[in-house]
């Protein structure tokens, strides 16, 4: 790698034909070892044809899953999937590929410090996000590139979302469920029996496979559109089970099946109208009979920057033309807005604001969270940041889980919001927890137990559409990754 060529480093062109990469890691820069699989789809959303020209590209899903299946059953594995967006591809030198390598290396370094020492395996989902580009020397071409590729690439992303990427997600979920039988049994027992003391608190490694799925831009569209039927089904099952349990006089919410541990969409180019069904079933309480009364870690998180001009300005402008012949019921203004705006720019569907706080906290401030040594969770990974600071990653999650358990599992009653998602000290500040990322509900009546989050943010956390490398965004993503360790376990009974 030539580190002087750009901030992420150049990549040997011979890597372009690799279907899987095995990275040894670099301890000198805080990157651990990982495996990276590539799974690519054509413009119709299908694997490439099984002809010599494309090598083994037609078998990428099978090869990726076979590699996972061959891993020892006792091996804990963290599978992270990333679907790139507009103007990107699966070429080894693509900026999104290089960024994903960095993410996998950082997660591997974190896992190396944890009790479970999970092996990190990545899956980079490629498609023709770049489309056809005009020559950079063509002034007219530069001016119309965005307009022309937007239409073709959004349509391509829609087709990819309906194609074989659904098989990939389905097989990964099946693999996770098969390896996590013991974990799922413990989750069921810890919730079905109010007096049951789960052993998972002492052995988080019971969970053998974690699955995190991330999409950016049109990649967020692919991820959400492919998984939205399953997400709606999972939320519907949860609501129906809550209704039945209340009829039986049971207090605790049931666990629910989910798409991996968490699905994350960053600056997703998805119409709010497409998101509306999931948001409705998640927050509609049916007069209280389907109210989610216990905290569930998020199953879907969308995070959008107000500074994202691609989804905030270009997308709704383009949608003006594609929605010209839409018909709406009389007075359905919200539907008109939702058809043009993306998830993160339609204020009706935004649930949280994520902000950066760097003030010196007072003794009574909600930012002052002492390191947690009580309870079953002891994960205090020190991560050196680009700004020279050190983050106590997941310590805030430990504190959050403790407070929610003390409130019988109801985060609304635990007094944990505004919530500290990450807090850290900078070497030049001299004040512990001087910096923090704060998650605040937009509506005081919002049920924060609901595992669907639509988050709005801005500078300095996410400065633009493609600001994936922002250290503050990375902190937030790591916190979501850490929360996936313990879904549905905030209700575990505490021993005296």
KAWO-V817365 format. One record per residue. N is the residue number from 1. OMEGA is omega in whole degrees, -180 to 180 (NA if undefined). Layout:
n | omega
N | OMEGA
N | OMEGA
This chain:
n | omega
1 | 176
2 | -174
3 | -177
4 | -174
5 | 173
6 | -170
7 | 180
8 | 178
9 | 178
10 | -178
11 | 179
12 | -177
13 | 179
14 | 179
15 | -174
16 | -175
17 | 180
18 | 175
19 | 177
20 | 176
21 | 175
22 | -178
23 | -178
24 | -178
25 | 178
26 | -179
27 | -177
28 | 178
29 | 174
30 | 180
31 | 179
32 | 180
33 | 179
34 | 170
35 | 179
36 | 177
37 | 175
38 | 177
39 | -173
40 | 179
41 | 179
42 | -175
43 | 177
44 | 179
45 | -178
46 | 173
47 | 180
48 | -177
49 | 179
50 | 178
51 | -175
52 | -177
53 | -176
54 | 177
55 | -179
56 | -176
57 | -179
58 | -175
59 | -173
60 | 178
61 | -179
62 | -179
63 | 180
64 | -179
65 | 178
66 | 179
67 | 178
68 | -178
69 | -179
70 | 180
71 | -179
72 | -179
73 | -178
74 | -180
75 | 175
76 | -174
77 | 174
78 | -180
79 | -180
80 | -179
81 | 175
82 | 176
83 | -176
84 | -176
85 | -175
86 | 174
87 | 178
88 | -179
89 | 177
90 | 177
91 | -175
92 | -179
93 | -180
94 | -177
95 | 179
96 | 177
97 | -179
98 | 177
99 | -178
100 | 175
101 | 180
102 | 180
103 | -180
104 | 179
105 | 178
106 | 178
107 | 178
108 | 178
109 | 177
110 | -179
111 | -180
112 | 179
113 | -177
114 | -180
115 | -174
116 | -179
117 | -179
118 | 172
119 | -178
120 | 179
121 | 180
122 | 173
123 | 180
124 | -179
125 | -178
126 | 175
127 | -175
128 | -180
129 | -179
130 | 179
131 | -180
132 | -180
133 | 171
134 | 179
135 | -177
136 | 180
137 | -178
138 | -176
139 | 180
140 | 179
141 | 178
142 | -175
143 | -176
144 | -177
145 | -176
146 | -178
147 | -176
148 | -178
149 | 178
150 | -176
151 | -176
152 | -177
153 | 175
154 | 178
155 | 178
156 | 179
157 | 177
158 | 180
159 | 178
160 | -179
161 | -179
162 | -174
163 | -171
164 | 173
165 | 177
166 | 175
167 | 179
168 | -180
169 | -180
170 | 180
171 | 178
172 | 178
173 | 179
174 | 178
175 | 179
176 | -180
177 | -178
178 | -178
179 | -174
180 | -178
181 | -178
182 | 179
183 | -178
184 | 178
185 | 178
186 | 178
187 | 179
188 | -178
189 | -175
190 | -178
191 | -180
192 | -178
193 | -178
194 | -178
195 | -177
196 | 177
197 | -176
198 | 176
199 | -177
200 | -179
201 | 180
202 | -178
203 | 179
204 | -176
205 | 172
206 | 178
207 | -171
208 | -177
209 | 172
210 | -179
211 | 178
212 | -178
213 | -176
214 | 174
215 | 180
216 | 176
217 | 175
218 | 172
219 | 173
220 | 175
221 | -179
222 | -178
223 | -176
224 | -177
225 | -180
226 | -174
227 | -174
228 | 177
229 | 179
230 | 179
231 | 178
232 | 178
233 | -180
234 | 180
235 | 177
236 | 177
237 | 179
238 | -179
239 | 179
240 | 179
241 | 175
242 | 179
243 | -179
244 | -180
245 | 178
246 | 176
247 | 180
248 | 179
249 | 179
250 | -174
251 | -171
252 | 175
253 | 176
254 | 168
255 | 177
256 | 178
257 | -176
258 | 180
259 | -176
260 | 178
261 | 177
262 | 174
263 | -175
264 | 175
265 | -178
266 | -176
267 | -175
268 | 177
269 | -176
270 | 178
271 | 177
272 | -180
273 | 179
274 | 180
275 | -173
276 | -179
277 | 179
278 | -180
279 | -178
280 | -178
281 | -179
282 | -172
283 | 178
284 | -174
285 | 177
286 | 178
287 | 178
288 | -177
289 | 179
290 | 179
291 | 177
292 | -172
293 | 180
294 | -176
295 | 173
296 | 176
297 | -173
298 | 175
299 | 176
300 | 178
301 | 171
302 | 177
303 | -176
304 | 178
305 | 175
306 | 179
307 | 180
308 | -178
309 | -179
310 | -180
311 | -177
312 | -177
313 | -176
314 | -177
315 | -180
316 | 177
317 | 179
318 | -178
319 | 177
320 | -177
321 | -177
322 | 179
323 | -176
324 | -174
325 | 175
326 | 177
327 | -177
328 | 174
329 | -180
330 | 179
331 | -176
332 | -179
333 | -179
334 | 180
335 | 178
336 | 180
337 | -177
338 | 179
339 | -177
340 | -177
341 | 176
342 | 180
343 | -172
344 | -179
345 | 173
346 | -171
347 | -179
348 | -174
349 | 180
350 | -175
351 | -173
352 | 169
353 | 176
354 | -176
355 | 179
356 | -179
357 | 180
358 | 178
359 | 175
360 | -177
361 | 174
362 | -177
363 | -177
364 | -176
365 | 178
366 | 177
367 | -176
368 | -179
369 | 179
370 | 176
371 | -175
372 | 176
373 | -180
374 | 178
375 | -173
376 | -172
377 | 178
378 | 180
379 | -177
380 | -178
381 | 177
382 | -179
383 | -180
384 | -177
385 | 180
386 | -179
387 | 179
388 | -180
389 | 176
390 | -178
391 | 173
392 | -174
393 | 175
394 | 176
395 | 179
396 | 177
397 | 175
398 | -179
399 | 179
400 | -179
401 | -179
402 | -178
403 | 180
404 | 177
405 | 179
406 | 178
407 | 179
408 | 174
409 | -178
410 | -178
411 | 177
412 | -178
413 | -173
414 | -179
415 | -176
416 | 177
417 | 1
418 | -172
419 | 174
420 | 179
421 | 178
422 | 178
423 | -177
424 | 177
425 | 175
426 | -173
427 | -178
428 | -176
429 | -178
430 | -179
431 | 178
432 | -178
433 | 176
434 | -178
435 | -179
436 | 169
437 | -173
438 | 177
439 | -174
440 | 175
441 | 178
442 | -177
443 | -179
444 | -179
445 | -178
446 | 176
447 | -174
448 | 175
449 | -175
450 | -175
451 | 175
452 | -178
453 | 169
454 | -169
455 | 173
456 | 178
457 | -179
458 | 177
459 | 2
460 | -176
461 | 175
462 | -172
463 | -176
464 | -176
465 | -173
466 | -176
467 | -175
468 | -175
469 | -177
470 | -178
471 | 180
472 | 175
473 | 180
474 | 177
475 | -180
476 | 180
477 | 178
478 | 180
479 | 176
480 | 178
481 | 180
482 | -179
483 | 179
484 | 177
485 | -168
486 | 178
487 | 172
488 | -178
489 | 179
490 | -178
491 | -180
492 | -178
493 | -180
494 | 178
495 | -180
496 | NA
